[in-house]
Amino acid sequence: MLRPAARQTTRRSARAVWSDHALLAAALAALLSGFTTVIDGRSWYVSAILVAILTGVTCAVLRSVGVRRVWPIAMVVELLVLAWIFVPETMLGIIPTPSSLAELGRMLGRAQDIMVEEAAPVAAAKPIVLVIAGAFGLLAILGDWLLERARAAQFVGVMLVAVFVAPAITAGDTPAVWIFIVVATLWLFLLRSRTRERTDRGWRGRSPALIVAILALMVSALIPPLLPDIRAVATSWGKAPTPVFGRGINPMLELGQNLRRNSTTLALTYTTNAKSAPYLKVSTLRDFSGKTWHPGESVAGDRFEGQIGLDPDIKTTDTLTTISIKNLRSSLVPAPYPALGISGLKGPWQFERMGLTIRSTRSDTRGQTYTVNSIKIAPTADQMRALASRSRPSLEPYLTLPSNMPTIIGATAREVTADAGNDYDRALALQRYLRNGSFRYSESAPVADGYDGNGVDVIAQFLDKKTGYCVHFSSTMAVMARTLGIPSRIAVGYAPGDVIDIRAGKNVYGNTSDDLHAWTELYFEGAGWVGFEPTPGVGSATAFAEANGVVPESTGGEGDATQRPGGLDGQEFGADGPAPTETADSTTTRTMVVTFAGLLLLGITPWLLRHIRRWWRTSRRAVDPLWHELEDTAQDFGIVTSRADTPRGFASRLRTRKGVNVEALDRLLRQVEAERFSRAGAQEKDGRADLRAVLRSLGEGASRGERLRAAALPRSLAGRGTYAVLRPEVLA
């Protein structure tokens, strides 16, 4: 029964297979360069391209020996390579385990979170590199499958165009024009190889097509720059993050995304009569589920904050801060804590008793200019040591912890505060522990290593890895304080701003989107909620004046204007230098070693399998397996074979080959015919010597290239079907 020609696959010579796969590999390598607009850096490129090469070589090897169904084997090889490179600790020797698949699945889940949360180009985190490497490995497999179709060049061209525009659709930046030119040129070579006629018509016959191809490349390279750029349309990856302070939005969940945004915008400016730039609080997070912090809502039993309940012996200073909103749309108002009054706001606004934050259900901060009257408390260290964090019913929500707490959190808190005799010194010990040189600031490391967030499981990993940003530091200090019986909560807003101007002798401070911040507030009876700064490199640590008048650092949790640890060049630093994180750099060496080892293993596998089969056949006493070995060896050398062959018919065709040992061949033929057709069976019991003689003569009569081809890529591994040396076909 005839099948439609469009669905038929066509067998090609080994040279054609390798030529087509080389063109495809070069095109994919060039296209991968266009993804630098999506992923930061260059080190990830090595991992991705070597995975694609190893997968593509697998396809080429299998095709060249005549294997029809290549893609299942190639996908298994790709899975092995990805496991070897990205999750080697889960392997049983060189064999993946169920935990390998589970870990790869977890990394893919993390990659999805990064794509949703991050703006391109993202850091070269292992999950992202895994996705890119796996995708290009699958593209190599898809390309191999398309090359076997009747209209291969057209289908491959569509695939290459789709890969070329992917970075533009994702990140909004069109890849460099040289990538298009290189890929288009390689595709034209592939098209030419698939449309070449059996007889070459010479230069005059080829020149029209060549001229048209050159003109097409020139037009394609010159026109795109004149057209509008492609912008991100298909995914949230690359789009601006959602507002961090909006109605119904948990600021703790959005804070990390906004901090990692690539564009910096001026959120607000302000002037103040305070001696140093204050923190501007926007939201207060009280309720802790064990997985994340949630903003608390005022209830009737909440204690009043501000001046109410302050110890009269504690010194306070009134401050006025005038704030002008520039690029911030929020239903929550940034203000110094504790705010006692506010003027100049347009629209309906109200104070929340809990946290003294200002919010509205019908208005927002766009274009608002307002003045906040607040106080700054300045107790002495001895006064703070005399105050206790008393637990009364209204403070119980600030001590709530989940039942399944990792032991490392409480154990670390007790160890760090072992020498402290009061709650204030315990708070300082926790703050000092997190701000010391062993912890480092990084906004990307938690995402890359899969522990971004603020739940107890994340805190446990953070205490182990000691790398994170303000969300991790503030939530860790707050939870550790609760384990010690100190009421705690988290404030979210803006860290102290930078001086951007001087007007009428006053500093004008500016807060950008990079100044978004979270810090910890602890409760002390008589002093109220006191802010502490556990994040290294941001603001100044809280430390009140000792009896001798010395203030270890700035007071009240406020510090001089300071930049965030992330500089303009995108590097992130803690107390002692760059934050370590496992990105593509840490996998590059392992990738190269694993890939080249895989290539070597892949290269010797056909030879090894062929020798195992030969050993098994020659170890048996029967003659029939020896004849099958002769037929397979002849097939390896490119001699025509057929399932319809009788032993005598095949032998007669084999005799015509130059250098064949005809005498040994005839003896082996008589033995196999006697075994197959004689009642008495074979007269000569051992034909291995004759087989070796015939095989040796076949090798001696072959060229060096034929011998190398027969050893490295034996065609007989593809099966015993009809085989003949084929030439490249002319495809539509």
Residue pairs with C-beta under 8 A, 6 or more apart in sequence:
5 150
6 150
6 151
7 150
8 150
9 68
9 148
9 149
9 150
10 148
10 150
10 729
10 731
11 66
11 726
12 20
12 63
12 726
12 728
12 729
13 725
13 726
13 727
13 728
14 64
14 709
14 713
15 728
16 193
16 728
17 60
17 63
17 64
18 60
18 64
19 193
20 147
20 152
20 190
20 193
21 56
21 57
21 59
21 60
21 63
21 143
21 144
21 147
23 186
23 187
23 189
23 190
23 193
24 56
24 140
24 143
24 144
24 147
24 156
24 190
25 52
25 53
25 56
25 140
26 182
26 186
27 160
27 182
27 183
27 186
27 187
28 49
28 52
28 56
28 136
28 139
28 140
28 143
28 163
29 49
29 52
30 179
30 182
30 183
30 186
31 160
31 163
31 164
31 175
31 179
31 183
32 45
32 48
32 49
32 52
32 132
32 136
33 45
33 175
33 176
33 179
34 164
34 167
34 175
34 176
34 179
35 132
35 166
35 167
36 42
36 121
37 120
37 121
37 167
37 168
37 171
37 173
37 175
38 120
38 121
38 122
38 167
38 170
38 171
38 238
39 120
39 121
39 122
39 123
39 124
39 128
39 129
39 132
40 121
40 122
40 123
40 124
40 570
41 123
41 124
41 583
41 584
41 585
43 124
43 583
43 584
43 585
43 588
44 124
44 128
44 129
44 132
44 583
44 584
46 584
46 588
46 591
46 592
47 85
47 129
47 133
47 584
47 587
47 588
47 591
48 129
48 132
48 133
48 136
49 136
50 591
50 592
50 595
51 78
51 81
51 82
51 85
51 133
51 134
51 136
51 137
51 591
51 595
52 133
52 136
52 137
52 139
52 140
53 140
53 595
53 599
54 77
54 78
54 81
54 137
54 595
54 598
54 599
54 602
55 74
55 77
55 78
55 81
55 137
55 138
55 140
55 141
56 140
56 143
56 144
57 599
57 602
58 70
58 73
58 74
58 77
58 78
58 602
59 70
59 71
59 74
59 140
59 141
59 144
60 144
61 602
61 603
61 606
61 713
62 70
62 73
62 74
63 70
63 144
63 148
64 713
65 606
65 713
65 714
65 715
65 717
65 718
66 715
66 717
66 718
66 719
66 721
66 723
67 73
67 717
67 718
68 718
70 141
70 144
70 145
71 141
71 144
71 145
74 140
74 141
74 144
75 138
75 141
77 598
77 602
78 134
78 137
78 138
78 141
79 96
80 94
80 96
80 598
81 137
81 594
81 595
81 598
82 104
82 130
82 133
82 134
82 137
83 90
83 91
83 96
83 100
83 104
84 91
84 94
84 594
84 598
85 133
85 587
85 590
85 591
85 594
85 595
86 104
86 107
86 126
86 129
86 130
86 587
87 100
87 103
87 104
87 107
88 590
88 594
90 96
90 97
90 99
90 100
90 103
91 97
91 100
104 130
106 450
107 126
107 127
107 130
107 450
108 127
108 130
108 131
110 125
110 127
110 447
110 450
111 125
111 127
111 128
111 130
111 131
113 447
113 452
114 122
114 125
114 127
114 128
114 447
115 122
115 128
115 235
115 236
115 237
116 236
116 237
117 241
117 256
117 257
117 260
117 447
117 452
118 237
118 257
118 260
118 447
119 237
119 238
119 239
119 240
119 241
119 260
119 261
119 262
119 263
120 170
120 171
120 172
120 232
120 237
120 238
120 262
121 171
121 262
122 128
122 237
123 444
123 447
123 448
123 581
123 583
124 583
124 584
124 585
125 444
125 447
125 448
125 449
125 581
125 583
126 448
126 449
126 582
126 583
126 584
126 587
127 448
127 450
129 583
129 584
129 587
139 159
139 163
142 159
143 156
143 159
146 152
146 155
146 156
146 159
147 156
149 155
150 731
150 732
151 731
151 732
152 190
152 194
152 731
153 187
153 190
153 191
153 194
153 195
153 731
156 187
156 190
157 187
157 191
160 183
160 187
164 175
164 179
164 180
164 183
165 230
167 173
167 174
167 175
168 174
168 175
168 229
168 230
169 230
169 232
169 233
169 234
169 235
170 232
170 234
170 235
170 237
170 238
171 232
171 237
171 238
172 229
172 230
172 231
172 232
172 238
173 229
174 224
174 229
174 230
177 221
177 224
177 225
180 220
180 221
180 224
181 217
181 220
181 221
184 216
184 217
184 220
185 217
188 213
188 217
192 209
193 728
194 730
194 731
195 730
195 731
196 728
196 730
197 730
198 727
198 730
232 238
232 239
240 261
240 263
241 254
241 257
241 258
241 261
242 249
242 254
242 257
243 249
243 254
243 329
243 330
244 251
244 254
244 255
244 257
244 258
244 330
244 492
244 516
245 251
245 282
245 283
245 328
245 330
245 331
245 332
245 492
246 329
246 330
246 331
247 331
247 361
250 292
250 293
250 294
250 295
251 282
251 283
251 285
251 295
251 492
252 285
252 292
252 293
252 294
252 454
252 471
252 475
252 490
252 492
252 518
253 292
255 470
255 471
255 492
255 516
255 518
256 443
256 446
256 447
256 452
256 469
256 471
258 513
258 516
259 443
259 469
259 470
259 513
259 514
259 516
259 566
260 443
260 444
260 447
261 513
263 513
264 512
264 513
264 514
265 326
265 327
265 512
265 513
266 326
266 327
266 510
266 511
266 512
267 325
267 326
267 327
267 328
267 334
267 494
267 511
267 512
267 513
267 515
268 280
268 323
268 324
268 325
268 326
268 328
268 334
268 494
268 510
268 511
269 323
269 324
269 326
269 497
269 500
269 501
269 508
269 509
269 510
269 511
270 280
270 321
270 322
270 323
270 324
270 497
270 508
270 509
270 511
271 321
271 322
271 503
271 506
271 507
271 508
271 509
272 278
272 319
272 320
272 321
272 322
272 336
272 509
273 319
273 320
273 321
274 317
274 319
274 321
274 336
274 376
274 558
276 496
276 554
276 558
276 559
276 560
276 561
277 496
277 497
277 507
277 509
277 558
277 559
277 560
277 561
278 319
278 321
278 336
278 374
278 376
278 496
278 558
279 336
279 337
279 491
279 493
279 494
279 495
279 496
279 517
279 519
279 531
279 539
279 557
279 558
280 323
280 334
280 335
280 336
280 493
280 494
280 511
281 334
281 335
281 336
281 337
281 355
281 356
281 357
281 491
281 492
281 493
282 330
282 332
282 333
282 334
282 335
282 357
282 492
282 493
282 494
283 295
283 332
283 355
283 357
283 491
283 492
283 493
284 295
284 296
284 352
284 354
284 355
284 357
284 489
284 490
284 491
284 492
284 521
285 293
285 294
285 295
285 296
285 489
285 490
285 491
285 492
285 518
286 293
286 294
286 295
286 296
286 354
286 355
286 397
286 398
286 489
287 293
287 294
287 295
287 296
287 397
287 400
288 294
288 400
288 401
288 402
288 478
288 479
288 482
289 402
289 455
290 401
290 402
290 404
290 405
290 455
290 456
291 453
291 455
291 456
292 453
292 454
292 455
293 454
293 475
293 478
293 490
296 354
296 355
296 397
296 489
297 352
297 354
298 352
298 353
298 354
299 354
301 393
301 394
302 353
302 354
302 394
303 309
303 394
303 395
304 353
305 338
305 353
305 354
305 355
305 356
305 528
305 529
306 338
306 339
306 340
306 356
306 375
306 528
307 316
307 338
307 340
307 375
309 525
309 526
309 528
310 316
310 377
310 526
310 527
310 528
311 379
311 383
311 387
311 526
311 527
313 383
314 377
314 378
314 379
314 383
314 526
314 527
315 377
315 378
315 379
316 375
316 376
316 377
316 378
317 375
317 376
317 378
318 373
318 374
318 375
319 336
319 373
319 374
319 375
319 376
320 371
320 372
320 373
321 335
321 336
321 371
321 372
321 374
322 369
322 370
322 371
322 372
323 334
323 335
323 369
323 370
323 371
323 372
324 368
324 369
325 365
325 366
325 367
325 368
325 369
328 334
328 365
328 366
329 364
329 365
329 366
330 364
330 365
331 359
331 360
331 361
331 363
331 364
331 365
332 357
332 358
332 359
332 365
333 342
333 345
333 349
333 357
333 358
333 359
333 360
333 365
333 368
333 370
334 365
334 493
334 494
334 511
335 342
335 357
335 358
335 372
335 374
336 372
336 374
336 376
337 355
337 356
337 374
337 491
337 529
337 531
338 356
338 374
338 375
338 528
338 529
339 351
339 356
339 358
339 372
339 373
339 374
340 373
340 374
340 375
341 372
341 373
342 349
342 358
342 370
342 371
342 372
342 373
343 370
343 371
343 373
344 368
344 369
344 370
344 371
345 358
345 363
345 368
345 370
346 363
346 368
347 360
347 362
347 363
347 364
348 360
348 361
348 362
348 363
349 358
349 359
349 360
349 363
350 358
350 359
350 360
351 357
351 358
352 358
352 359
355 489
355 491
376 556
376 558
377 527
377 528
377 530
377 556
378 544
378 545
378 555
378 556
379 387
379 527
379 544
380 544
380 545
380 546
380 547
381 424
381 543
381 544
381 545
381 546
381 547
382 546
382 547
383 526
383 527
383 544
384 424
384 524
384 527
384 530
384 544
385 422
385 424
385 425
386 422
387 423
387 424
387 524
387 525
387 526
387 527
388 422
388 423
388 524
388 525
389 395
389 423
389 485
389 486
389 487
389 522
389 523
389 524
389 525
390 525
391 399
391 485
391 487
395 487
395 523
398 482
398 487
398 488
398 489
398 523
399 482
399 485
399 487
400 482
401 479
401 482
401 483
402 456
404 456
405 456
405 483
406 456
406 457
406 459
406 460
408 460
408 463
408 464
409 456
409 459
409 460
409 463
409 476
409 479
409 480
409 483
410 480
410 483
412 433
412 463
412 480
413 430
413 480
413 481
413 483
413 484
414 483
414 484
416 429
416 430
416 433
416 480
417 425
417 426
417 429
417 430
417 484
419 429
420 426
420 428
420 429
423 484
423 486
423 522
423 524
424 524
426 481
426 484
426 486
427 481
427 486
427 522
427 530
427 532
427 542
428 542
428 543
430 477
430 480
430 481
430 532
430 534
431 477
431 532
431 533
431 534
431 541
431 542
432 541
434 473
434 476
434 477
434 534
434 535
434 536
435 533
435 534
435 535
435 536
435 541
435 575
436 536
436 575
437 574
437 575
437 576
438 466
439 466
439 467
439 468
439 473
439 536
439 574
439 575
440 466
440 467
440 536
440 572
440 573
440 574
440 575
440 576
440 577
440 578
440 579
440 580
441 467
441 468
441 469
441 535
441 536
441 537
441 538
441 565
441 566
441 572
441 573
441 574
441 579
442 467
442 468
442 469
442 572
442 574
442 579
442 581
443 469
443 566
443 572
444 572
444 581
445 465
445 467
445 468
445 572
445 579
445 580
445 581
446 452
446 453
446 458
446 462
446 467
446 468
446 469
446 472
448 581
448 582
448 583
449 461
449 465
449 467
449 581
449 582
451 457
451 458
451 461
451 462
451 465
452 458
453 471
454 471
454 472
454 475
456 479
458 472
458 475
459 472
459 475
459 476
459 479
462 468
462 472
462 476
463 476
467 574
467 579
467 580
467 581
469 535
470 517
470 518
470 519
470 535
470 538
471 518
473 534
473 535
473 536
474 490
474 518
474 519
474 520
474 534
474 535
475 490
475 518
476 534
477 488
477 520
477 532
477 534
478 488
478 489
478 490
478 520
479 488
481 487
481 488
481 520
481 522
482 488
486 522
486 523
487 522
487 523
488 520
488 521
488 522
488 523
489 520
489 521
489 529
490 518
490 519
490 520
490 521
491 518
491 519
491 520
491 521
491 531
492 516
492 517
492 518
493 516
493 517
494 511
494 515
494 516
494 517
495 511
495 515
495 516
495 517
495 519
495 538
495 539
495 562
495 564
496 509
496 515
496 539
496 558
496 559
496 560
496 561
496 562
497 509
497 510
497 511
497 515
497 561
498 509
498 510
498 561
498 562
498 563
499 507
499 508
499 509
499 510
499 561
500 508
500 509
500 510
501 507
501 508
501 510
502 508
507 561
509 561
514 564
514 566
515 564
517 535
517 538
517 539
519 531
519 532
519 533
519 534
519 535
519 539
519 557
520 531
520 532
520 533
520 534
521 529
521 530
521 531
521 532
522 529
522 530
522 532
523 529
523 530
524 530
530 542
530 556
530 557
531 542
531 556
531 557
531 558
532 541
532 542
532 557
533 539
533 540
533 541
533 542
533 557
533 559
536 565
536 574
536 575
537 562
537 564
537 565
537 573
537 574
537 575
538 562
538 564
538 565
539 554
539 557
539 558
539 559
539 562
540 553
540 554
540 557
540 558
540 559
540 560
540 562
541 552
541 553
541 554
542 553
542 555
542 556
542 557
543 551
543 552
543 553
543 554
543 555
544 551
544 555
544 556
545 551
545 555
546 552
553 559
554 560
565 572
565 573
565 574
566 572
567 573
571 578
572 578
572 579
573 579
603 712
606 712
606 713
606 714
606 717
607 711
607 712
607 714
609 717
610 636
610 711
610 714
610 716
610 717
613 629
613 632
614 629
616 625
617 625
617 626
617 628
617 629
618 625
618 626
618 629
618 688
618 691
621 685
621 686
622 675
623 668
623 671
623 672
623 674
623 675
623 682
623 687
624 672
624 675
624 676
626 668
626 672
626 687
626 688
626 691
627 647
627 668
627 672
628 720
629 691
629 695
630 668
630 691
630 694
630 695
631 641
631 645
631 650
631 716
631 720
632 714
632 716
632 720
633 695
633 698
633 710
633 716
634 641
634 650
634 654
634 698
635 641
635 715
635 716
635 723
636 709
636 710
636 714
636 715
636 716
637 698
637 702
637 706
637 710
638 706
638 709
638 710
638 715
638 725
639 653
639 654
639 657
640 653
640 723
640 724
640 725
641 650
641 720
641 722
641 723
642 722
642 723
643 720
643 721
643 722
644 722
645 653
647 669
647 672
647 673
647 676
648 669
648 673
651 665
651 666
651 669
654 660
654 665
655 662
655 665
657 698
657 701
658 701
659 697
659 698
659 700
659 701
660 694
660 697
660 698
660 701
661 693
661 694
661 696
661 697
664 689
664 690
664 691
664 693
664 694
664 697
665 690
665 694
667 684
667 687
667 690
668 687
668 690
668 691
668 694
670 683
670 684
671 682
671 683
671 684
671 687
671 690
672 682
672 687
674 680
674 681
674 682
674 683
674 684
675 681
675 682
699 707
699 710
702 710
715 723
